Each structure stands twice: as C-alpha cells, then as structure tokens.
Amino acid sequence: MFKKFIKMTSKDKTAEQQPEEVLEQPDNVTDFATDESQEVENEGQVADNQRDTNDLQQQLDEMKDKYMRMFAEFDNYKKRSVREKLDFMKTAAQDTLSALLPVLDDFDRAKKFAEGKADNSWDTGVDLVYQKLYTVLRNKGLEAMESNGASFDPELHEAITEIPAPTEELKGKVVDTVEKGYRLNDKIIRHAKVVVGK
C-alpha cells in the first residue's frame, strides 16, 4: 500500500508538472501579445501626439497671423491719427487766420483814411479795428487775464521783477502788468508778465 501511494505521488508529480509546462507556454505567448499591444498603443500615442502637435502648430500660426494683422492695423491707426492731427492743426490755424483777414483789411482802410486827414481820425480808426480784432478773438475763445492788484500766482503769472510795494496792501501782489496773459478756452496760452511788490 505504501508503494502505491508513492507511485501515485510520482504520477501526481508528473501530472502536476505537465500542466505547469503547458501553463508556461501560454505565459510566453501572452508576454509576446502584451509587447505587441504595447507597441500598437505606443504607435497610437505617437499618432495622437503628432495630431496634437499639428493642431497646436496650426493654432500658433493662426495666432501669429492675428497678431501681425492687429499690429499692422494699430500701426495704420497711429499714422492716420497723426495725419488727422496735423490736418486739424492746419485747419485750425487757417480758420483763425481767415477770421483775422477782415481785421487786416480794416487796418488798411483806417490807414488810408488817416493819410488824407490832419485830425485824430487815425486814433478813432485804430480803436475800431482793435475792438473788431478783440471781438473776433473773443469769439474764438480767447480771454485776457486781469492781473493788476491780484495776488501773485506762479501758475498764472511770470514775474519779471520785484519792486518795493507802494502800499502795504500790495505786498506779494501784482503791481503792474507788462504783458497781458491770455486763456484760450480756459487753457492758459500765455502767462502774464508782471511786476510784483515786495
């Protein structure tokens, strides 16, 4: 009985060994199949990466194109705005000069009229021309600044000199205006040149 048991065990051993050998072969086959599937997956990933790279390159090219077009539009806008500004300045000067031409004509007429007369008609003619010129400029937005007796303000006045104040009230104030200051539409275009009391 003991021998049979041993024999069975040896048979069992061989029987057990055979299936193990059979099982080893499918493991090798599955390893090979896994390697092939990994290569297929890697090729698929490479193809996907290539497509993604192509898509990103296309998007980059589109962005570059948009950037270049936007840059060109902005450059054209700058050139156009500079050109319009220069045209506007020329037109503004032309407008003002055209408005002053009748005043020059009045000066010529007053001078011709005064040449034939010995009385003070020249003074009257000059006064009329001055009033007309002042009216035209005031209509264009020009306004003279009143400085005499006002406190000295360096943002409005340009001090030419200081003199001793004739009265105590005029210390630090404008005693005399040498040249009037002017505003054009509330913007100072010329500071008043003044004498300040100290």
C-alpha positions in Angstrom: 0.0 0.0 0.0 2.8 2.3 0.7 4.3 1.7 -2.7 1.1 2.5 -4.4 1.0 5.7 -2.6 4.5 6.6 -3.7 3.7 5.7 -7.2 0.6 7.8 -7.2 2.6 10.6 -5.8 5.2 10.3 -8.5 2.4 10.1 -11.1 0.8 13.1 -9.4 4.1 14.8 -9.6 4.4 14.2 -13.3 0.7 15.1 -13.8 1.3 18.3 -11.9 4.4 19.0 -13.8 2.8 18.6 -17.2 0.1 21.2 -16.6 2.7 23.6 -15.3 4.7 23.2 -18.5 1.5 23.7 -20.5 0.8 26.8 -18.5 4.2 28.2 -19.0 3.7 28.3 -22.8 0.6 30.5 -22.6 2.5 32.9 -20.3 5.2 33.3 -23.0 2.5 33.8 -25.7 0.7 36.4 -23.5 4.0 38.2 -22.9 4.6 38.4 -26.6 1.0 39.6 -27.2 1.4 42.2 -24.5 4.5 43.5 -26.1 2.7 43.8 -29.5 -0.3 45.5 -27.9 2.1 48.0 -26.1 3.8 48.7 -29.4 0.4 49.3 -31.1 -0.6 51.6 -28.2 2.7 53.4 -28.4 2.2 53.9 -32.2 -1.3 55.2 -31.4 0.0 57.6 -28.8 2.7 58.8 -31.3 0.0 59.4 -33.9 -2.2 61.2 -31.3 0.8 63.3 -30.2 1.6 64.1 -33.9 -2.0 65.2 -34.4 -1.9 67.3 -31.3 1.4 68.9 -32.4 -0.1 69.7 -35.8 -3.2 71.2 -34.2 -1.1 73.3 -31.8 1.2 74.4 -34.7 -1.9 75.4 -36.7 -3.3 77.4 -33.7 0.1 79.1 -33.2 0.2 80.0 -36.9 -3.3 81.5 -36.6 -2.4 83.5 -33.5 0.7 84.8 -35.3 -1.3 85.8 -38.3 -3.9 87.6 -36.0 -1.0 89.3 -34.1 0.6 90.6 -37.3 -2.8 91.8 -38.6 -3.5 93.6 -35.3 0.0 95.1 -35.3 -0.5 96.4 -38.8 -3.9 97.8 -38.0 -2.5 99.6 -34.9 0.4 101.0 -36.9 -2.0 102.3 -39.6 -4.2 103.8 -36.8 -1.2 105.7 -35.4 -0.2 107.0 -38.8 -3.8 108.0 -39.6 -4.3 109.8 -36.2 -1.0 111.7 -36.6 -2.1 112.7 -40.1 -5.5 113.8 -38.9 -4.0 115.8 -36.0 -1.7 117.6 -38.4 -4.6 118.3 -40.8 -6.6 119.6 -37.8 -3.8 121.9 -36.7 -3.5 123.3 -40.2 -7.3 123.8 -40.5 -7.5 125.4 -37.0 -4.7 127.9 -38.0 -6.4 128.6 -41.3 -9.7 129.2 -39.6 -8.2 131.7 -37.2 -6.2 133.5 -39.9 -9.3 133.6 -42.2 -11.2 135.3 -39.3 -8.4 137.8 -38.8 -8.2 138.9 -42.5 -11.1 141.3 -42.3 -9.4 143.0 -39.4 -6.3 143.5 -41.5 -8.4 144.9 -44.2 -9.9 147.4 -41.7 -6.4 148.4 -40.6 -5.5 149.1 -44.3 -8.7 151.2 -44.7 -8.1 153.2 -41.5 -4.5 153.9 -42.5 -5.6 155.2 -46.0 -8.3 157.3 -44.4 -5.9 158.8 -41.8 -3.3 159.7 -44.5 -5.6 162.3 -46.1 -6.7 163.9 -42.8 -4.8 166.0 -40.2 -7.1 165.4 -37.2 -7.2 162.4 -34.9 -9.3 160.2 -37.2 -6.4 157.7 -37.2 -6.9 157.1 -33.4 -10.6 156.5 -34.0 -9.9 154.1 -36.8 -7.3 152.2 -34.8 -9.7 151.9 -31.9 -12.4 150.5 -34.1 -10.0 148.0 -35.6 -8.8 147.0 -32.1 -12.4 146.4 -30.9 -13.1 144.3 -34.0 -10.0 142.2 -33.6 -10.7 141.7 -29.9 -14.3 140.6 -30.7 -13.1 138.1 -33.3 -10.5 136.6 -30.9 -13.0 136.5 -28.0 -15.5 134.6 -30.3 -12.7 132.1 -30.9 -12.4 131.5 -27.2 -9.6 134.0 -26.3 -9.9 135.7 -23.0 -7.5 138.2 -21.4 -6.5 137.7 -17.8 -6.8 140.6 -15.3 -3.7 140.7 -13.2 -3.3 144.1 -11.6 -3.9 144.0 -7.8 -4.2 140.2 -7.8 -2.1 138.0 -5.6 1.0 136.7 -7.4 0.3 133.1 -8.6 3.3 131.4 -10.4 0.9 129.3 -12.4 -0.8 132.4 -13.9 2.0 135.0 -13.8 5.6 135.3 -14.8 7.4 137.7 -12.5 9.8 140.0 -14.4 10.9 141.9 -11.4 10.1 142.9 -7.8 9.8 146.4 -6.6 9.1 147.8 -3.2 5.3 147.9 -2.7 3.9 151.4 -2.9 1.4 150.4 -0.1 1.3 147.7 2.5 -1.7 146.1 0.7 0.3 145.4 -2.5 3.0 143.3 -0.8 3.1 139.9 -2.6 0.6 141.2 -5.2 0.9 142.3 -8.8 1.7 146.0 -9.0 1.9 146.3 -12.8 1.2 144.2 -15.8 3.9 144.5 -18.6 2.2 142.0 -20.9 -1.3 140.6 -20.6 -1.8 136.9 -20.1 -4.4 135.0 -22.2 -6.5 131.9 -21.9 -7.9 130.0 -24.9 -11.0 128.1 -23.8 -9.9 128.1 -20.1 -6.3 126.9 -21.0 -3.5 129.4 -20.4 -1.7 130.1 -23.7 0.4 132.9 -22.4 1.3 133.8 -18.8 1.0 137.4 -17.8 4.4 139.2 -17.4 4.1 141.2 -14.2 5.9 143.3 -11.7 5.4 142.1 -8.1 5.5 144.2 -4.9 7.7 143.1 -2.0 
